[in-house]
Structures are given as C-alpha cells and as structure tokens.
Amino acid sequence: MQTLTVSTRARVAMIDITSAVAEAIRQEKIADGLAVVFVPHTTAGVTINENADPTVVRDILTEMNKMVPFEDGYHHSEGNSAAHIKSSVFGPSLTLIVSGGRPVLGTWQAVYFCEFDGPRHRKVHVAVR
C-alpha cells in the first residue's frame, strides 16, 4: 500500500491526484489488477470526473455548496456537518482497473481528492492487487 499526502488550501476543493495515484500504482509493480483509492477522513472524499475543463470542478463545488450549505441549522457541535454530508455523498473510496501497470481512465477522466473541511493535510491510501 502507498500513502499519499494531500495539502489543501481552501475550505472546499477538488484536487487532481491522478498523477500521484498512477505513480503509487507504478511503485507497486503490479501490471494488471485493481487499485483501491481510500480516503481515511470523514470530511473528505474521492471521485472521478472531467479534468479537461476546470469550470466543471467549479460547477460541481458550487452546486454541492447550494445543495448542502455550510450553515443550515445543523446540530453537530464541531460546526462541520456540511462537510460530513458532502463526504458521504462523494464517498471515501473508489476502485480503478489497472492494466499495463497504469490506471484505466477515460480520455477526460481524472481522480480527484475532494476537500470539504479545509485547509488541512490529508492522507490518501492506494492499495493494488
């Protein structure tokens, strides 16, 4: 297993970690199999989406903030309920097909770390089998 460190600079962000995930897969020296990308945090997640047009990420974050606003009468005492909800929507993990030692992704796809309670230093685990 490889562990990546992601440092975020904003309260919410989607950071393209595709290259780092691909490098973690390469280091495991497994030509064909599956890679699980796992975020061990309750206020962050991971997803796959378009990386060609940065306005897609902006639109995703804008709409998520509309659907799950930061302030909405939540009861959680830490004040980050919106981050927990957004994390649950995106999920803590994804599975990638590995072929030829590389992740199989579509032409416009990228792996994104999704921050919902930043800025922070986060971990992302990549396990290949």
Summary of the structure (lengths in Angstrom):
residues: 129
radius of gyration: 15.1
end to end distance: 9.5
largest distance: 49.6
contacts: 385
relative contact order: 0.39
helix: 27%
strand: 36%
